Amino acid sequence: MRQTDIQVLTERSGMCANVEIFNLYGQKVRDFTVTSGQVAIDGLDSGVYIVRVGSASLKFVNRK
């Protein structure tokens, strides 16, 4: 895994997950389906983001 990736774990291996990334203003900046378990965040500016996978969400800080 690269430093520009975040890892998304699903209940079962090979299962697809819909991932949404929001900035702190609530604007959706990324939306995609993940099958590999890894999400590239290299195109995001530095800042704090919310990642939503299904009904779960978490906060992460992207530092460049």
C-alpha positions in Angstrom: 0.0 0.0 0.0 1.3 3.4 -1.0 1.2 6.5 1.4 -1.3 7.9 -1.0 -3.8 5.1 -0.4 -6.2 4.3 2.4 -7.4 0.7 3.0 -11.0 -0.3 3.0 -11.9 -3.6 4.6 -15.1 -5.4 3.8 -16.9 -8.1 5.6 -15.8 -10.7 3.0 -12.8 -10.8 0.8 -13.6 -9.8 -2.8 -16.8 -7.9 -1.8 -17.4 -4.5 -3.4 -17.8 -1.4 -1.3 -19.2 2.0 -2.3 -16.9 4.7 -0.9 -17.6 8.4 -0.7 -15.2 11.1 0.4 -16.4 14.4 1.6 -14.6 17.6 2.6 -15.5 19.4 5.9 -18.0 21.5 4.0 -20.0 18.4 3.2 -19.1 18.5 -0.5 -18.6 15.1 -2.1 -15.1 15.1 -3.6 -14.8 11.4 -4.6 -17.3 8.6 -5.1 -16.4 5.1 -6.4 -16.8 1.4 -5.9 -13.8 -0.4 -4.4 -13.0 -4.1 -5.0 -9.3 -4.1 -4.3 -9.6 -2.7 -0.8 -7.4 0.3 -1.5 -8.5 3.9 -2.3 -6.1 6.3 -3.9 -6.2 9.8 -2.3 -3.2 11.3 -4.1 -5.4 13.8 -6.0 -6.8 15.3 -2.8 -5.6 18.6 -1.4 -4.2 18.7 2.2 -7.0 18.8 4.7 -9.5 16.9 6.8 -11.9 14.5 5.0 -14.8 12.2 5.9 -14.9 8.8 4.4 -18.2 7.0 4.2 -18.4 3.2 3.4 -22.0 2.1 3.6 -23.3 3.3 6.9 -19.9 3.6 8.5 -17.9 6.8 8.4 -14.5 8.0 9.7 -12.4 11.1 9.5 -8.8 11.3 8.1 -6.3 14.0 7.6 -4.4 14.2 4.3 -1.0 15.8 4.7 1.3 16.6 1.8 
